[in-house]
Amino acid sequence: MSCDLKCIYCYEDHEALFMNDDVENSIVLFLENNLDKYKGLHIDWFGGEPLCAVDRITSLSKRMMDVCAAKRKPYIAGMTTNGYALTPDLFKKLRKLNIIDYQITIDGPRDIHNQQRPTHNGLPSYETIIDNLSKIRDQNTNGSYSITIRTNFTKEIQARIKEFIDFMAESFGHNQHFSFLWKTVGNYGGNSVKSIEKSLLNGIDELNRYRLYAIEKGMSFLVDRNRLKIGGAICYGRMKNSFVITPEGKLMKCTVALEMKENQIGYLNANGEMVFNSNLLFMINPVECKNMVCKKRPICSGAPCPIRSIEKSDEQCFWSEAEVYDTIRFLARDKRVITVYSEES
């Protein structure tokens, strides 16, 4: 899928693939014929870089909103974008399309980010992304939207983590629309990540001692709260009503294992019908976790990652028990977290 950046750890090939009118029509037909069965529609735009196809996003969003309005179903959308093309004017247009939740990556201080996430022709991307986010922050003080700033940590970022925290906290930490997500760079396939194997961290535990410092500075990690709810840590690939639709109309369950044959579960035909193969059953019903006394079971329901099940990974849980305890401890210090559990949730 097409992208305007060339991140050094990316697992995608970035072939110039764009959705055509036939696939758009099939998606709309599927919704017209099936949306009555569901409570509503939640769309997440993903790439490559979804903003390389703004016209398609606009066209399809309007049609999906029309279907939802006609059937009296709620519609909400989000987007994982690198933020390079997300100008304030475009952000306003996307908000009118009910795209209100964003995940945007900033990989450390300026020089490290530009090394890890240059443009496809090798130019810096940091200044443009920070400028876009700053203007969006200043020009959109009201209304419902959220921006999660993700950081994919390497050893180089960790070495300058306090410098990075100080900047992020001052720039976005005290704004109610912004929160933060920390991950470590992992090997999810592809050849690019092999060149930085020496920069990879062993796990998120190495960063947790800095998270309290970030919280004290005003940064909020609200995204972690949802994972602590009952079933909150179940992988979207395990959910029976969650599907990935590629630009060619192929159906998948996982946005990471794009080349894994077990992830290819079928296709969307010209009549708006989802045609499945036998892989679907395994993706939503892989081997269940046998540990019935695990303290984490309420949040994952004993449903491990299907891809890790296929790969027979020794560690199929998304979170270790230590990570769960640490997350609860951090959220208890987060001033913007009123409650983790409530009667409404």
N, C-alpha and C positions, 0 to 999 in steps of 0.2 A: 504494500500500500504506500502511496506517495507521502513524502515528508520533506519539509524544508530544513530540517536539521540532520546532522550526521553524528549521533551520540556514540561515544566510543564503546559503550557496553550494550548497544541495542541488538536484540535477537531477530529483528525483522530484516527482510531483504530490500524493502522499499521499492518494489517494482511499481511502475506508474499505473496503478489500477484505480479506476473511477467507476462508480455506479452509473448505469445507463437508465434510460427511461423505462425499459422493460422490467428491470428489477424493482424500480420505484413503484411501478404500477402493480406488480405482484405483491409488494408489501401492503399497499393500500387495499388491494382486494382481500388479502388475508384479514386485515383489520375489519373491513366491512362485513366479512362473513363470520368472524369469530369473536369480535370484541364483546359481544353480549355475554359470553361465558365468563368474563373476567371482571374484577372490581375496577380496574382502570389500566392505564398504560404508562409505563416508565421507560423512557428511552435514554441510553447513554451513548453519546457519540465518541468513537474511538478510532485510532488509526494504526500505523502511520500518523499523519497529522490531519485531523478532520477539517481544519480551516483551509486546507488546500482545495476543498470542495464546498465552498460557502454557498454557491448557487444551488447545489443539490440539497444541502442542509435546509436552505430556505424553502425550496419547493416542497420537499417531503414533509417538513415540519408543518407547514400550513395545511397540507392535505390530511395529515394525521390529526391535527387539532380540529379540523372540520369533522372528521369521522367521530372523534370523541365527543364533540359538542352535539352532534346529531343523535348520538346514543346516550347522552347524559353521563359520560364517564370522565373521571378526572384525568388530566394529562400533565405530566411533569417530565423535565428532561435535564440531563447533565452532560458534561463534556470533559474528557481528558485531553488537554491541549498543552503544547509547549509554551503558549502565550506569545510567541514571536509576532504573529499576525493579529493578535487580539487588541486592536486599537480601541480607545474609548467609544468611538462611533459604532464600531462593529459590535462591541459589548452591548450597547443600548439596543441595537437591532436584534441581537440574539435573545435578550431578556424579553422582548416583545413576542418572541417565539416560545416563551416559557422555558428557555434553557437557563437555569438559575443556579446550578451547582457545578463548580469547576474544580479540577485538579490541575495545578500548574507546577512544574518542577524548576527549582532553583538549586543548583548543585554547588553550594558553598560560596566563598568570596569570588569576586569578579574573575581573577585569573584562572582559578580552578574550574569554575563553571565554563568559561570559554574553552578550556582544554577538554573538558568532558562532554560539552554540548555545543560544538561549533555548528554553524550553518552548513548546508550541504556542499557549499563551495569554500569552506574553511574560514569564514569570517566570524567575528565575535557575535554572540547572541545576547549576552548578559544585559548590556545597556538598554537595548530595545525592550526586553521583557520587563525589566525593573521600571522603565519609564512608562510602559503600558499599565502595569499594576498600580503604580503611584497615581497616575491620572484617573484610573478607574476608582481607586480609593477616594480621591478628592472630589470626583464629579458624581459619585453615586452614594451619597450619605444615607439615603432612605431606601425603603423597599426591601423585598425579600430576595436575597441572593447570598451565596456562600462561596468562598474561594479557599481551597485547601492548598497550601504551599508545601509541596513534597520535596524532600531532599534525599537523594540516593548517595549514601555516605561511602567514601573510600578512606583509606588511611591518610591521604593528603588533606581531606576536609576535616577529619578528626583532629589532625595536628593543629588546626586553626579554628577549632570549634567555638571558642569563646568570642573570638572576633566576629565570626559569622552570626552567633546568637545575638550579640549586641546590636548588630545592624538590623537583623530581622525584627527583633523586639522593638527597636526604635521606629522602624519604618511601618510595620504592619501588626505588631503584637497586641496593641491596645485597641484595635479596630474590631468591632463585633462581627464583621463580615469575614474576617480572616482567621484561619486556624492552620495547624501545622501537622505534618505527617513525616516521620523519619523512617527510612528503610536503608538497608545496606545493599550495595550493588551485588547482584548475584549472577551466576552463570545460568542463563535461561536458554542457551543455545546460540548458534551463530558463531562466526569466526572473530568478530570484533573484540569480544570480551577477553579472548585469550591473550591479547597484547597487554592487558593490565592485571593479570592474575596476581602479581606481587602487591598490588594496591588493594586487594579485596580484604575486608574485615571478616573475622570468624563468625560474627553474629551481632545482633542488636544489643546484647548485654553490655558490650563494650561502650555503648553510647549512653546507657541509662543513668550513669552517674552525672552526666551533664544535663539531663532533662529537668532535674529540680532547679538547676541554675536558670534554665530557659523559662520555666514557669515563674520563678521569682522575678524575672525580668519582664513578665507580662505576656509571654507566648502561651497559647492554649492548644491542647491536643485533643480537641473535642471528638475527632473522628474515632478515637479509640473507645469512647464511651459506648457507641452503638454495638461494638463487638462483645460487650459484656452483658448484653441483654440475652434473654432466653433465645437460643438459636441464632444469636448475633454473629457467631463465628463460622456459620455454615457457608461453605464456598458457593458462590453464585452458580458454578458449574453443576452443582448437585440439585439445584432448584428446578423443578419440572417445568415451570413456566418462564424460564430464562433462556434466551437463545442469542447467539451471535450470528448476524447475517453479514456475510462478506460482500464486497462490491459486485461479485459475480453471482450472488444469490445462493452461495453455499451456506449450509447451516453447521454451526459448531457450538460447543458449550464453553470452551475456555479461550480467553483472549491472549494467553501466553503460548500454549502448545500448538501453535498454528500449523506446524508441519507434521504433527503426530497423527497417524492414520486413525487411531481410536477416537480422536477429537472430531473427525469428519463424520457427522451424524446424518447428513442428507442434503436436501436442496429445496428451494422454494420454486414451485413451477409457475407457468404462465397463468394458471387459473387461481393463483393465490393459495395454493395448498402446500403444506409442509410435507414432504415425502421423506420418510425416515428409513435408515438402515438399522442393522442390529447393534451398532455402536451406541445408540441412544440409551438402551436399557442399562448398559454397563456404566455409562457416564453418570446416570442419575441413581443407580443402584449398585455401586461397587462394594467391595468387601467392607462390612461394618466393623467398627472398633469393638473388640470383645471385652474391653475393660469397663465393666459395669459400675465400678466403685471410683472411677476417676473423678477428681474434684472439678475437672473442666467440662465434664459431660453435659451439664445444662446449657452451656453456650455453643457446643458443637453438635449436640444430639447424637454423638457417636458416629458422625458422618465425616470420615477423613477425606482429604483432597483426592478426587478420582485420578488425577494425573500421577500423584505420588503412589497411589495404589497400583497403577499400571506399571510404573517404574520399579515397584517393589522397594520403595525407599524405606530405610530403617526408621525415619522420622516422618510420620504422616500427619502429625498435628501442626496447625499453623502457629500455635503458641505453646511454649513450654510452661510448666506450672509456675516457674519463677517469673516469667514474663507477665502472667496474669496477675500475680501478687504485686509486681512492680507497677503495673498499669493502674491497679486500684489505688496504690499508694500515691501515684502521681496525680490521678484525678481528684483525690481528696485535697490536694494542695492547689488545684486549679480554681481560681476565683470565678471563672465563667461557667463552671460545672455546678449547677444547683443540686442535681440528684443524678445518680446512676440508674437507680431503679425507682419506679413509681407505680401507682395503681393503674395509671393510663397506659403504661408500657407493658 
